């Protein structure tokens, strides 16, 4: 019997997602960039785009976060 999605560990959820991505032959570089972009966008939503709070929560320097916004072409949401 399989667990409900909510009951799976983060590792199990990622493993399932990664399996699907490998099956679809999504390149690692593309997968990592998409993961990072969604991760940062989700944090931006949670912290209302307050980069200082986001950086602290994500464990990166504020300047690094700013650079990732630019590199991943993440725009501020209004």
PyMOL commands that place a pseudoatom at each C-alpha (Angstrom):
pseudoatom trace, name=CA, resn=UNK, resi=1, chain=A, elem=C, hetatm=0, pos=[0.000, 0.000, 0.000]
pseudoatom trace, name=CA, resn=UNK, resi=2, chain=A, elem=C, hetatm=0, pos=[1.432, 3.363, -0.959]
pseudoatom trace, name=CA, resn=UNK, resi=3, chain=A, elem=C, hetatm=0, pos=[1.515, 6.361, 1.336]
pseudoatom trace, name=CA, resn=UNK, resi=4, chain=A, elem=C, hetatm=0, pos=[-0.449, 9.496, 0.628]
pseudoatom trace, name=CA, resn=UNK, resi=5, chain=A, elem=C, hetatm=0, pos=[1.687, 12.254, -0.846]
pseudoatom trace, name=CA, resn=UNK, resi=6, chain=A, elem=C, hetatm=0, pos=[1.432, 14.298, 2.359]
pseudoatom trace, name=CA, resn=UNK, resi=7, chain=A, elem=C, hetatm=0, pos=[2.860, 11.386, 4.354]
pseudoatom trace, name=CA, resn=UNK, resi=8, chain=A, elem=C, hetatm=0, pos=[5.985, 11.036, 2.220]
pseudoatom trace, name=CA, resn=UNK, resi=9, chain=A, elem=C, hetatm=0, pos=[9.299, 12.432, 3.415]
pseudoatom trace, name=CA, resn=UNK, resi=10, chain=A, elem=C, hetatm=0, pos=[10.932, 15.236, 1.443]
pseudoatom trace, name=CA, resn=UNK, resi=11, chain=A, elem=C, hetatm=0, pos=[13.463, 12.682, 0.200]
pseudoatom trace, name=CA, resn=UNK, resi=12, chain=A, elem=C, hetatm=0, pos=[10.714, 10.401, -1.096]
pseudoatom trace, name=CA, resn=UNK, resi=13, chain=A, elem=C, hetatm=0, pos=[8.924, 13.294, -2.790]
pseudoatom trace, name=CA, resn=UNK, resi=14, chain=A, elem=C, hetatm=0, pos=[12.106, 14.475, -4.483]
pseudoatom trace, name=CA, resn=UNK, resi=15, chain=A, elem=C, hetatm=0, pos=[13.039, 10.945, -5.478]
pseudoatom trace, name=CA, resn=UNK, resi=16, chain=A, elem=C, hetatm=0, pos=[9.700, 10.527, -7.238]
pseudoatom trace, name=CA, resn=UNK, resi=17, chain=A, elem=C, hetatm=0, pos=[10.002, 13.882, -8.997]
pseudoatom trace, name=CA, resn=UNK, resi=18, chain=A, elem=C, hetatm=0, pos=[13.581, 13.186, -10.055]
pseudoatom trace, name=CA, resn=UNK, resi=19, chain=A, elem=C, hetatm=0, pos=[12.589, 9.791, -11.410]
pseudoatom trace, name=CA, resn=UNK, resi=20, chain=A, elem=C, hetatm=0, pos=[9.989, 11.468, -13.634]
pseudoatom trace, name=CA, resn=UNK, resi=21, chain=A, elem=C, hetatm=0, pos=[12.504, 14.084, -14.776]
pseudoatom trace, name=CA, resn=UNK, resi=22, chain=A, elem=C, hetatm=0, pos=[15.097, 11.456, -15.686]
pseudoatom trace, name=CA, resn=UNK, resi=23, chain=A, elem=C, hetatm=0, pos=[12.463, 9.503, -17.593]
pseudoatom trace, name=CA, resn=UNK, resi=24, chain=A, elem=C, hetatm=0, pos=[11.656, 12.657, -19.569]
pseudoatom trace, name=CA, resn=UNK, resi=25, chain=A, elem=C, hetatm=0, pos=[15.394, 13.245, -20.148]
pseudoatom trace, name=CA, resn=UNK, resi=26, chain=A, elem=C, hetatm=0, pos=[15.424, 16.676, -18.545]
pseudoatom trace, name=CA, resn=UNK, resi=27, chain=A, elem=C, hetatm=0, pos=[19.018, 17.851, -18.276]
pseudoatom trace, name=CA, resn=UNK, resi=28, chain=A, elem=C, hetatm=0, pos=[20.494, 18.301, -14.824]
pseudoatom trace, name=CA, resn=UNK, resi=29, chain=A, elem=C, hetatm=0, pos=[21.417, 21.931, -15.473]
pseudoatom trace, name=CA, resn=UNK, resi=30, chain=A, elem=C, hetatm=0, pos=[17.834, 22.743, -16.464]
pseudoatom trace, name=CA, resn=UNK, resi=31, chain=A, elem=C, hetatm=0, pos=[16.396, 20.837, -13.499]
pseudoatom trace, name=CA, resn=UNK, resi=32, chain=A, elem=C, hetatm=0, pos=[18.673, 22.582, -10.996]
pseudoatom trace, name=CA, resn=UNK, resi=33, chain=A, elem=C, hetatm=0, pos=[17.943, 26.031, -12.406]
pseudoatom trace, name=CA, resn=UNK, resi=34, chain=A, elem=C, hetatm=0, pos=[14.196, 25.408, -12.336]
pseudoatom trace, name=CA, resn=UNK, resi=35, chain=A, elem=C, hetatm=0, pos=[14.362, 24.058, -8.780]
pseudoatom trace, name=CA, resn=UNK, resi=36, chain=A, elem=C, hetatm=0, pos=[16.368, 27.062, -7.598]
pseudoatom trace, name=CA, resn=UNK, resi=37, chain=A, elem=C, hetatm=0, pos=[14.054, 29.515, -9.340]
pseudoatom trace, name=CA, resn=UNK, resi=38, chain=A, elem=C, hetatm=0, pos=[10.904, 28.009, -7.829]
pseudoatom trace, name=CA, resn=UNK, resi=39, chain=A, elem=C, hetatm=0, pos=[12.582, 27.730, -4.426]
pseudoatom trace, name=CA, resn=UNK, resi=40, chain=A, elem=C, hetatm=0, pos=[13.525, 31.417, -4.448]
pseudoatom trace, name=CA, resn=UNK, resi=41, chain=A, elem=C, hetatm=0, pos=[10.132, 32.508, -5.817]
pseudoatom trace, name=CA, resn=UNK, resi=42, chain=A, elem=C, hetatm=0, pos=[8.401, 30.568, -3.053]
pseudoatom trace, name=CA, resn=UNK, resi=43, chain=A, elem=C, hetatm=0, pos=[10.604, 32.206, -0.423]
pseudoatom trace, name=CA, resn=UNK, resi=44, chain=A, elem=C, hetatm=0, pos=[9.945, 35.608, -2.007]
pseudoatom trace, name=CA, resn=UNK, resi=45, chain=A, elem=C, hetatm=0, pos=[6.236, 35.009, -1.648]
pseudoatom trace, name=CA, resn=UNK, resi=46, chain=A, elem=C, hetatm=0, pos=[6.558, 33.890, 1.965]
pseudoatom trace, name=CA, resn=UNK, resi=47, chain=A, elem=C, hetatm=0, pos=[8.776, 36.809, 2.966]
pseudoatom trace, name=CA, resn=UNK, resi=48, chain=A, elem=C, hetatm=0, pos=[7.015, 39.329, 0.725]
pseudoatom trace, name=CA, resn=UNK, resi=49, chain=A, elem=C, hetatm=0, pos=[10.206, 39.819, -1.295]
pseudoatom trace, name=CA, resn=UNK, resi=50, chain=A, elem=C, hetatm=0, pos=[12.136, 41.058, 1.762]
pseudoatom trace, name=CA, resn=UNK, resi=51, chain=A, elem=C, hetatm=0, pos=[15.562, 39.947, 0.580]
pseudoatom trace, name=CA, resn=UNK, resi=52, chain=A, elem=C, hetatm=0, pos=[17.206, 40.280, 3.993]
pseudoatom trace, name=CA, resn=UNK, resi=53, chain=A, elem=C, hetatm=0, pos=[14.679, 37.923, 5.588]
pseudoatom trace, name=CA, resn=UNK, resi=54, chain=A, elem=C, hetatm=0, pos=[14.808, 35.614, 2.579]
pseudoatom trace, name=CA, resn=UNK, resi=55, chain=A, elem=C, hetatm=0, pos=[18.597, 35.434, 2.646]
pseudoatom trace, name=CA, resn=UNK, resi=56, chain=A, elem=C, hetatm=0, pos=[18.607, 34.621, 6.340]
pseudoatom trace, name=CA, resn=UNK, resi=57, chain=A, elem=C, hetatm=0, pos=[15.962, 31.915, 5.939]
pseudoatom trace, name=CA, resn=UNK, resi=58, chain=A, elem=C, hetatm=0, pos=[17.725, 30.392, 2.917]
pseudoatom trace, name=CA, resn=UNK, resi=59, chain=A, elem=C, hetatm=0, pos=[21.154, 30.548, 4.532]
pseudoatom trace, name=CA, resn=UNK, resi=60, chain=A, elem=C, hetatm=0, pos=[22.788, 32.738, 1.895]
pseudoatom trace, name=CA, resn=UNK, resi=61, chain=A, elem=C, hetatm=0, pos=[24.208, 36.248, 1.857]
pseudoatom trace, name=CA, resn=UNK, resi=62, chain=A, elem=C, hetatm=0, pos=[21.832, 38.963, 0.674]
pseudoatom trace, name=CA, resn=UNK, resi=63, chain=A, elem=C, hetatm=0, pos=[24.169, 39.828, -2.221]
pseudoatom trace, name=CA, resn=UNK, resi=64, chain=A, elem=C, hetatm=0, pos=[24.206, 36.189, -3.314]
pseudoatom trace, name=CA, resn=UNK, resi=65, chain=A, elem=C, hetatm=0, pos=[20.428, 36.170, -3.307]
pseudoatom trace, name=CA, resn=UNK, resi=66, chain=A, elem=C, hetatm=0, pos=[20.351, 39.382, -5.345]
pseudoatom trace, name=CA, resn=UNK, resi=67, chain=A, elem=C, hetatm=0, pos=[22.732, 37.814, -7.871]
pseudoatom trace, name=CA, resn=UNK, resi=68, chain=A, elem=C, hetatm=0, pos=[20.581, 34.667, -8.105]
pseudoatom trace, name=CA, resn=UNK, resi=69, chain=A, elem=C, hetatm=0, pos=[17.509, 36.854, -8.799]
pseudoatom trace, name=CA, resn=UNK, resi=70, chain=A, elem=C, hetatm=0, pos=[19.382, 38.404, -11.711]
pseudoatom trace, name=CA, resn=UNK, resi=71, chain=A, elem=C, hetatm=0, pos=[20.890, 35.165, -13.025]
pseudoatom trace, name=CA, resn=UNK, resi=72, chain=A, elem=C, hetatm=0, pos=[17.580, 33.306, -12.908]
pseudoatom trace, name=CA, resn=UNK, resi=73, chain=A, elem=C, hetatm=0, pos=[15.663, 36.324, -14.253]
pseudoatom trace, name=CA, resn=UNK, resi=74, chain=A, elem=C, hetatm=0, pos=[13.316, 36.411, -11.285]
pseudoatom trace, name=CA, resn=UNK, resi=75, chain=A, elem=C, hetatm=0, pos=[11.269, 39.570, -11.251]
pseudoatom trace, name=CA, resn=UNK, resi=76, chain=A, elem=C, hetatm=0, pos=[9.801, 41.140, -8.164]
pseudoatom trace, name=CA, resn=UNK, resi=77, chain=A, elem=C, hetatm=0, pos=[6.101, 40.544, -7.840]
pseudoatom trace, name=CA, resn=UNK, resi=78, chain=A, elem=C, hetatm=0, pos=[3.913, 43.485, -6.999]
for i in range(1, 78): cmd.bond("trace and resi %d" % i, "trace and resi %d" % (i + 1))
show_as sticks, trace
zoom trace
